[in-house]
Amino acid sequence: MSVEALRAKAANTGPALFFPDPEVPAIYNFDQGLAAPETYPVEDLTRLAKKVLDSAGPSVLDYFDPGVGYEELIFGYRGLRSRIAERTRKMQGHDFGHNGVILTSGSVQGLALAMAGYIDPGDVVIAEASSFPYALRFATMQGGEIRTITIDENGMVVEDLEALIEQVKSEGKRVKLVYTIPTFQTPTGTEMSIPRRKMLVEAAKKHDFLIVEDAVYSDLRFAGEPLPSLLSLDDDGRVIQCGSFSKMVAPALRMGWFVGDPKAIEPLAIMRQDLGVAQWIARLMAAYMDEGLLEPHLERVCKVYGRKANIAAQTLREHCGDFVRFHMPQGSFYIWVEIDDRVDWDTAAARAAKEGIFFRPGERFAGVPDDRKFLRISYGHVSEKVIAEGLARLGAILRECVRVPA
């Protein structure tokens, strides 16, 4: 018997979600969604890392603060949780206290814990038709069944939710959870309208399901008016929300969180078995917030992303013309691009790869089959020069690969 035959069923749900090395060097890398390196607050993080080590001593390097105890093995450093809870109170109107916050290794671990804590085999999870693949994979590995709802320019078409729920019930199943990215949706960049947000929160109450609100990009707004979060609209404890310093400050921090009613956060804590997050990094981020550095930092980075988004959009319009369609984003660091069907996209994509132009193919996000061709351009971590040159070259390739009418 081969070792493959010993695998758990969950390990056979698909290959590992990793990023293979390109065959040629990435000259114009628009693939991964990374924060802009020029925005990393290196000096502040260096100074504060030493400060927390000097002030707290060896306890910074322990699993938990001895003054708090084993609680921090599960929920993480109480000091940072308290500061996140206070920020949530100020910005979203809910005071959950530190008991309503659990720290995670980036938001991705939090999503894994949420799916593990709420999904049983056969439960139905509803998500946008194109979505963050890790979240959907976690749900599937728990035995969940994914159903999708279309996205338009106003986000998830929540008007279709009622009919989908009734269909699920008619099959003898139940909708346990809705996973959504209502603000700067990944990968489309759309924002769910306020009426739809209210409709979704009311549906959760009516049909007795949980909402997982992925809000990792919501603080990265550079245009438009802020929209109320689903968490802020919830008065029944049915929304739990994830955030991450990895997107806001720097990816290597690997420091995310989930916030919500303590009773709703408890299942994530029950499923956790890794002895918590790094105490040193958690204390570092608490000190960063204590010095009032987070909000000014976000103000600066949003200006950077706004400037890069404008360059990306201008270059796409100038060099790709009507061979692409996209909506101008108001935040985050992605543009979701649809390729016109006049373009032989398979040939164009292969040629782009050979020239070192990399991007995330749209099918990586697709929850349902779609004959249209999309790609996600990530402009956050690359320079303005690379954005302009790389997208101009992509436009030339698209024009070279236009199909000749028969």
N, C-alpha and C positions, 0 to 999 in steps of 0.2 A: 504494500500500500504506500502510495506517495504521501509526502507531507502535506500536499495540497488538499488531500482528502480529509485531513484533520481540522481544516479551517471551520470556524464558526460561520453560521449562515450570514451574519452581518458582514463578514470579511469577503464575501463573494458578491456584494452588491455593486461592485465596479472597481476599477483600478484606483490607486491612490491619487488624490487630487494634488498633483505637483506640477511644476513648470519645467518642462524638458529644456535642456541646453540647446540653443539654436545651432544650426549647422555653420552659420557664419556669424561674425561679431555683430552685435546689435549697435548700429550706428545711430539710428533714430528709434529709441525704445519708448513706445507709447503703450506698453503692455501693462505692467503691474500698477496697482493703485497706491502709490506712495506719496507721502508728504514731500514738500519741496525742501531739499537739503539746506538751501540758503536760509531757511526759516528756523532751523534747529537752534534752540537757545543753548548752545554749547557752554558758553561762559557761566550762565546761571546754573545749569545742571552740574557743572564741575564744582562750582563754589558750594552749592547746596549739598551735593553728595558728601563732601568733606565735612560740612557743617553738621549734618545730622549724625555722622559717625563720631565726630568730636563731642557733640552734646549728649548723645544717648549711650555712647560706649558700645561694649560688646553686644548688647541686646538688639542692636540694629542688624546684627548678623545671625540672629537666632530665628527660629521658626515663628516666634510670636513674642509680643511684649509680656514679660513676666508679670507686670502690673495688671494686665488684663486677663491673661490665661488662654486656655485652649480654644476659646471662641474664635481667636484669630487664625487657627489652623484651618477653619472652615470658611469664615467670612472675610478674613483679611484684616489688615491693620485698622483698628477702630478709628484712629485719628483721621485717616483719609476718608473712610466711610462717612464720618460725621461731616466733613467738609463737602463731600458730594451731596449728602442729604440736605445740607444748608443751601447749596447752590440750586438744588431741585426745588426747594421751598421758595426761594426768591424768584426763580425763573418760570416755574410751572405750577406753583400754588399748592403743592402737597408737602406736608411735613411728615415724612415716614421715619425720621430719626435714623441712627446708624443701623438699627435692626432691619431696616428696609433696604439695605445696600449690601451686595456681596461683590467682592473684588475678584476678577478673573484674569487669566493670562490672555489679554486682549479680549475683544468682544466675541471672538470666534469660540473660545472655550465656554463663555457664558451661553452662547446659542446651543452648544452641545449639551450643557447641563440642563438648559430649559427643555430641550426635546426629550432628554432622558427622564426628567422629572415629571413630564406631563403626558407623554405619548406611550400608549400601549399598542400592541399589535392589532391592526384593524382600524385604529382611529384615523379619522380623516383630517388632514392638514391642508388648509387653503392658503395659496400664495399668489402673487402676481405672476402672469404668464412668463415673464422673464424676470429672473431674480438671482439672489446670491446663492451660488450652487452649494456652498458648504452647509448652509442652514437646511436646505432641502435634503441634502445627503444625510445629515444627522437624523432628520425625521424618518427617512426611509430606513436607516439602520436600526431604528427602534421599532420597526414594523409598521410605521405609519404609511398611509396612502395619500399621495399628493394630488390635489385637484387645483386647477388654476383658473384665474379670472383675468380677462383682457385688461390691458393698460391703454389709456388714451392720454391726451395732453394734460388731463387733470388727474392723472394717477390711476390707481385701481378703480375699475368701473364697479363701484359698490352696489349700484342699482341692480346688478346681476346676481348679487349674493343670495338674496331671498330664494330665488328659483333654484340655485345650486344647492342650498341647504335642504330644501324640500326634496330635491332629487336624491340627495344622500340619505335622507330619512326613509324615502321610499325603498331604498336598497337594504334597509335594516341596519344602517350604519349611523354613526354620529360624527358631527364636526366637533373636534376637541379644541382646535387651535387655529387661529389665523396669524400667519407670519407676514408682516408688511414692512416696507421701507417707505413711509409716507412723505418724507422730506428728502429731496435729491435722491430719488430711487436709483438703486443699482440694478441694471446698467443704464436705464433710460434717462435718468436725470430729472424726471418729472416730479411734480409735487401734487399730492392729493388735495383736492379742494376742501374748503372748510365744511360745506354741506355734506360731502362724502365722509369726512372724518367723524362728524356727529352721527351720521347714519351708521357707520361701522361700530362705533361705541355703543349705540343703542341696540344694534343687532346682537352684540356680545351678551348684553343683559337679557334680551328677549329669548335667545336661543342657547344660552348657557355655555359659552365657549370663552377661551382665554385669547387675548391679543398679545402677541410678542411684537413690540414696536422697536425696530432697528433704527436707532437715531444717531449712528456714528458720524454722519456727515452734517447733521442739522446745525451745528455751530459754524460751519464753513460757508456762510452766506455772504455773497458780495453784491447782490442786487435783489430788488424786490422787498416786500414787507414780510417780516417773520409771521409764520402761521402757528396756531396753537397746536401743541403736541397732542397725540391721542391720550397720553398720560394725564395731561392737564384737563382734558375733557371728561375723564373717567371719574365717576363718583361711586363706583361699585367694586373697586379692587380687582378689576378684570384685565387691566393693562400692566404688563411689566415691560420695562424699557432698558435697552442696552446702550452704552456709550463707551468711548475709548480714547485714552490719551495717545494711542498709537497714531490715530488720524489727526488729532488736534495738535500734538506737540512733536512726537518722533516715534517711528514704528518700533525701534528696538526696545522701547520701554516695556512693551508687552503688558500693558496695564489697562484693563477694561473693567466694566462693572455692569451689574443689573440693579435697577432700582424699582421699587413698587411696594405695595402693601406687604408687611412682613410675612403674613400668612401665604401670600402668593410667591414670595421669594424662598420660603422654606423648602419646597421640593428641590430646588437647585442645590441648596446646602446639603440635603440628605444624600443626593447622588454624588457629591464631591468626595474624592478619595486621594487627592494629591498633596495634602498638607499645606494648601494655601499658596498665596503669591509671595514674591520676594519682599521681605520686610523692609529692606534697605530702599528699594525703588518706591514702595508705597509711602514710606516716610519722606523720601525725596519729593514726591509729588504733593504731599500734604504741605511741606515747607514752601514749595513753589506757589501753591494756592494761598498760603498764609501771608506771603509777601505781596499778594495782589498782582502776580505776574501773569496769570492765565488769561484774563480778559484783554489786557493790552496786547498780549501775544496773538490772540485770535483776531484782533482788529488788524494787526500787521499782516498776518498770513492771508486773510481774506482779500486784502488789497493785491497781494502777489497773485493769488489765484484768479482774481478778476482780470488783472492785466494779461495773464497768460491765456485765459479763456477768450478774451477779445482777439488776441493775436491768432489763436487757433481758428476761431470762427472766420476771421477776415481772410486767412490763408485758404481755408476750405472754399469759401465763396469765390475767391479770386482764381484759384488754380483748379478746383474740381467742378465748378460751375453747377449745371443742373444734373450732373452725374451722381450727386449726393444730396441727401435731404437730412436736416437735423434741426432740433430746437435749441435755441441759445440757452445754456444753463444759467441759473441764478446763484449757484453755489456748488460746493464740492470741487472735484478736479477731473471730471469726465465729460466727453461729448459722445453721444450715441448717434452713430452715423448709419443711415440706410443707403445702400448702393443701388443705383438705378439698374433695372434688368437689361438695359442695352449693353452693359459692361459684362464681358466674360470674366466673372469674378474669380473663378478658380485659377485662370491664367494670371490675372492681375495680382492675386494674393501670393501666388508662387513667385512671381517676379519681384514683388515687394520684399519678400523674405530673403531672396538672394541678394538684394541690395541693402540688407540690414535694416529694413523698416519693419518694426514689430508692433503689434497691437493685439487686443483680446478679441478673438472671433466671437460673433454674436451667438453662435450655437452653444457656446460654453454656458450661457445663461438661460437657454430656452427650456421652458417646462413643457412645451407642446411643440409638435412639428410645425415648421414655418418655412415656406419656400422663399421668402424674402431674405436678402443678404444684409447683415448688419455687422458692424465692428464698433468696439469701444475704444476711443482715443483717450488715453490718460496723459494729461499735459502737466500735472502737478510737479513731478520730480525732475522734469527735463528743462533745459534752458530755453529762453525765448528764441535764441538763434536756432536751436535744434527743432523747435516747434515750426518755425517759419520754413526752414530748409526741408525738413522731413515731410511735411504735409504738402509742400509745393511739388516735391518729387513724387509723392503718392498721386497727386492730381495728374501729373504727366503720364504716369503708368496707367491710370484709369482711361485716359484719352487714347493711349496706344492700344488698349485692349477692348475698344468698342467693337461690337459685332458688326460685320458687314451684312447689310440686308440681302436676303437671297434673291 
